[in-house]
Amino acid sequence: MKIHIVGVPMDLGAGRRGVDMGPSAIRIAGVAEKLKVLGHIVIDEGDIPVKNPEQQKIRNERLKYLPEIVRACTFLGSKIEKIVSGGEFPLVLGGDHSVAIGTIAGISASCRKTNKKLGVLWIDAHGDLNTDKTTPSGNIHGMPLAVSIGLGAIELTSVAGDFRKVDPKNVVLLATRDLDDGERKHIRQHGINIFTMEEIDKHGMSVIVAKALRKIRDVDHLHVSFDLDAVDPSVAPGVGTPVKGGLNYREAHLIMEELNEYGKMASLEVVEANPILDSRNQSAEFAVELIQSGFGKKII
């Protein structure tokens, strides 16, 4: 497989600084070298240019840093569309989860041209289904999945084209454990598939990941968006918004191993690594291990 690594050093969508260093941390942990060992061709495309907060002003408290996030995501979307249209695999390294607006927009634009059905597996402690009307913080990293299903500010939903990027029925939330009231409403209204940590606790990860993949078995392109805060802080402490009670080490790896066996994952992003909150790059090294599992590393 030919894998294109694209870094997005952006923390504009988050409420605390540091995740802009996530792409560098994951590179330092050896992501390219370890994928090459698995037999893949790896091309590092470098980083999308992003202005830092000190260069800007917040014009709208409900959509903080909107212009620069739109610009960066539009740039990212164009790059991702070219990679996908060329039949190759984009691996996006964040940055906060608002980068998914650009990633999914680019994939969707490519799928639209070839009449392919896009599905999204959203692995995250949070729903990221807020809009400017429901947000408690104004932080856009809490909005990318809403944007991708066509909800929220037109500036965001029209990145890479004014069309809905993914059908909500082809979206699965996995390992969710922290939702706002507005997000719960959107999940019910739009029929989004969700498997919470409570269900994983009750039934086990093997059963739940099988159910999750069955929900999106008919898609042609499966995009996986993995927010490292889906994992318990005891395993990955260096994340943007840690929440106790997340996936353990083996549960997280089982998801990626099952995705590799499933064979439909055609793009991946790993976001919200925050080296400032980390211990000796532990979370970035764990992210690289997860990526390896997704690309075919096996125990035997």
C-alpha positions in Angstrom: 0.0 0.0 0.0 1.2 3.5 -0.8 0.5 5.7 2.3 0.7 9.5 2.2 1.3 11.1 5.6 -0.2 14.6 6.0 0.4 16.6 9.2 -2.0 19.3 10.3 -0.4 21.2 13.2 -3.5 22.9 14.4 -4.9 23.6 17.9 -7.2 26.5 16.9 -10.3 24.3 17.3 -9.3 23.2 20.9 -9.7 24.8 24.2 -6.1 24.2 25.3 -2.8 24.6 23.5 -0.4 21.8 22.5 -2.1 19.5 20.0 -0.5 21.4 17.2 2.7 19.5 18.2 0.9 16.2 17.7 2.1 15.5 14.1 5.7 16.1 15.1 5.4 13.8 18.2 3.9 11.0 16.1 6.7 11.4 13.5 9.3 11.4 16.2 7.8 8.1 17.5 8.8 6.6 14.1 5.5 6.2 12.2 7.0 6.3 8.7 9.8 3.9 9.5 7.5 1.4 11.3 5.0 1.4 8.4 7.9 0.8 5.9 9.0 -2.3 8.0 5.5 -3.7 7.4 6.1 -3.5 3.7 4.3 -0.3 2.8 5.5 2.6 0.7 5.4 5.8 2.7 5.4 9.3 1.4 5.5 12.1 4.0 3.8 15.2 2.5 4.9 17.4 5.3 2.5 19.7 7.2 -0.4 21.9 6.1 0.5 25.5 7.0 -1.6 26.8 9.9 -1.4 30.2 11.6 -1.1 30.1 15.3 -3.6 31.9 17.7 -1.3 34.7 18.4 -1.6 35.8 14.8 -5.3 36.1 14.9 -8.4 37.5 16.6 -11.5 35.6 17.7 -14.3 37.3 15.7 -17.1 35.0 16.8 -17.1 33.4 20.3 -19.4 30.6 19.1 -17.0 29.8 16.2 -13.5 30.5 17.4 -10.8 31.0 14.8 -13.3 30.2 12.0 -11.6 31.9 9.1 -8.2 30.1 9.6 -9.8 26.8 10.3 -11.8 27.0 7.1 -8.7 28.0 5.1 -6.6 25.2 6.6 -9.4 22.6 6.1 -9.9 23.7 2.5 -6.2 23.3 1.8 -6.2 19.9 3.5 -9.4 18.8 1.7 -7.8 19.6 -1.7 -4.7 17.5 -0.8 -6.7 14.6 0.5 -9.0 14.6 -2.6 -5.9 14.2 -4.9 -4.5 11.3 -2.8 -7.8 9.4 -2.7 -8.5 10.1 -6.4 -5.1 8.6 -7.2 -6.1 5.4 -5.4 -3.7 5.9 -2.6 -4.1 6.0 1.2 -4.1 9.2 3.2 -2.9 9.1 6.8 -3.7 12.4 8.5 -1.9 13.3 11.7 -3.6 16.0 13.9 -3.8 18.5 15.4 -7.2 18.9 17.0 -10.3 17.1 15.7 -11.5 20.0 13.6 -9.0 18.8 11.0 -11.5 16.1 10.2 -13.7 18.7 8.5 -11.0 18.9 5.8 -10.1 15.3 5.7 -13.7 14.1 5.2 -14.6 16.9 2.8 -11.7 15.9 0.5 -12.6 12.2 0.7 -16.2 12.9 0.0 -15.4 15.1 -3.0 -13.4 12.3 -4.5 -16.1 9.7 -3.7 -18.8 11.9 -5.2 -16.9 12.0 -8.6 -16.8 8.2 -8.7 -20.2 7.5 -7.2 -18.7 5.7 -4.2 -20.5 5.5 -0.9 -18.5 6.9 2.0 -18.7 5.6 5.6 -17.1 7.0 8.7 -16.1 5.2 11.9 -15.7 7.9 14.6 -13.6 6.5 17.5 -13.8 9.2 20.2 -14.8 9.8 23.8 -17.0 12.7 22.4 -19.6 13.0 19.8 -18.2 16.1 18.1 -21.8 16.8 17.0 -22.2 20.3 18.3 -22.9 23.3 16.1 -22.6 27.1 16.6 -26.1 26.9 18.0 -25.5 24.1 20.6 -21.8 24.5 21.5 -21.0 25.2 25.2 -17.5 26.4 24.3 -17.3 27.8 20.8 -14.4 25.3 20.1 -14.7 23.9 16.6 -13.1 20.6 17.5 -16.5 19.8 19.0 -18.2 20.2 15.7 -16.5 18.2 12.9 -18.9 15.3 12.7 -21.9 17.6 12.8 -20.3 19.6 9.9 -19.6 16.4 8.0 -23.3 15.4 8.1 -24.4 18.8 7.0 -25.1 20.6 10.2 -23.7 24.0 11.4 -22.2 27.1 9.9 -22.2 27.2 6.1 -18.5 28.3 6.1 -17.7 24.8 7.5 -20.3 22.6 5.7 -19.2 24.1 2.3 -15.5 23.2 2.6 -14.6 21.4 -0.7 -18.2 22.0 -2.0 -21.6 22.9 -0.7 -23.0 19.3 -0.3 -23.4 16.9 2.6 -20.2 15.0 3.0 -21.5 11.8 4.5 -25.0 10.3 5.1 -25.6 10.1 8.9 -26.8 6.5 8.5 -23.3 5.6 7.2 -21.6 7.0 10.4 -20.8 4.9 13.5 -19.7 6.4 16.8 -17.5 4.0 18.8 -16.2 4.2 22.4 -18.3 7.4 23.2 -18.7 8.4 26.8 -19.2 12.1 27.0 -22.1 13.8 25.1 -23.8 17.2 25.4 -27.6 17.5 25.2 -27.5 18.9 21.7 -25.3 16.0 20.5 -27.8 13.5 21.9 -30.6 15.2 20.0 -28.7 15.1 16.8 -27.9 11.4 17.2 -31.6 10.6 17.6 -32.8 13.0 14.9 -30.4 11.7 12.3 -30.2 8.0 13.1 -26.5 7.9 13.8 -25.2 4.6 14.9 -23.5 4.7 18.3 -21.7 2.2 20.5 -20.8 3.6 23.9 -18.3 2.5 26.5 -21.2 1.2 28.5 -22.0 -1.3 25.7 -18.3 -2.2 25.4 -18.2 -2.9 29.1 -21.3 -5.1 29.0 -20.7 -7.1 25.8 -16.9 -6.9 25.2 -15.0 -5.2 22.4 -15.0 -8.1 20.0 -18.8 -8.2 19.9 -19.2 -4.5 19.6 -16.6 -3.9 16.9 -18.2 -6.6 14.8 -21.6 -4.9 15.3 -20.1 -1.5 14.4 -18.6 -2.8 11.2 -21.8 -4.5 10.1 -23.6 -1.1 10.3 -21.2 0.2 7.6 -20.6 -3.0 5.6 -22.2 -1.6 2.4 -19.9 1.4 2.1 -17.2 1.6 -0.6 -14.7 3.8 1.2 -14.4 3.5 5.0 -12.7 6.5 6.7 -11.6 6.0 10.3 -11.2 9.0 12.5 -9.4 8.1 15.8 -9.3 10.6 18.5 -6.7 9.4 21.1 -9.0 10.6 23.9 -11.1 7.5 23.1 -8.4 5.7 25.0 -8.2 5.8 28.8 -5.8 8.5 30.2 -3.9 5.7 32.0 -2.8 4.5 28.5 -2.7 7.8 26.6 -2.3 10.7 29.1 -1.2 13.2 26.5 -4.4 14.1 24.7 -6.4 17.3 24.2 -9.4 16.5 26.3 -8.9 13.4 28.5 -11.9 11.6 29.9 -11.6 8.7 32.4 -13.1 5.3 31.6 -11.9 4.9 28.1 -10.6 2.0 26.0 -7.8 0.0 27.5 -4.6 -1.0 25.6 -5.9 -4.2 24.1 -9.4 -2.9 23.3 -7.9 -0.1 21.2 -5.6 -2.5 19.4 -8.4 -5.0 18.7 -10.4 -2.2 16.9 -7.4 -1.6 14.6 -6.6 -5.3 14.1 -10.3 -5.9 13.2 -10.2 -3.0 10.8 -7.2 -4.5 9.1 -8.9 -7.8 8.7 -12.1 -6.2 7.5 -10.1 -4.7 4.6 -12.3 -1.7 3.8 -10.4 1.1 5.7 -9.2 3.4 2.9 -8.2 6.4 5.0 -7.2 7.1 8.6 -6.6 10.1 10.8 -5.2 10.1 14.3 -5.8 13.3 16.2 -5.5 15.2 19.6 -2.1 14.0 20.7 -0.8 16.7 23.1 2.9 16.3 24.0 2.6 19.1 26.6 0.4 16.8 28.7 2.3 13.6 27.8 5.0 11.6 29.6 8.1 10.9 27.5 6.0 10.8 24.2 4.0 7.9 25.6 0.8 8.8 23.8 2.4 9.4 20.4 4.3 6.1 20.7 1.0 4.4 21.5 -0.6 6.1 18.5 2.1 4.7 16.2 1.5 1.2 17.7 -2.3 1.6 16.9 -1.4 2.7 13.3 0.8 -0.3 12.9 -2.1 -2.6 14.0 -4.3 -1.0 11.4 -1.8 -1.6 8.7 -1.2 -5.2 9.3 1.2 -5.8 12.3 0.3 -9.1 13.9 1.3 -11.0 17.0 2.2 -14.0 14.9 
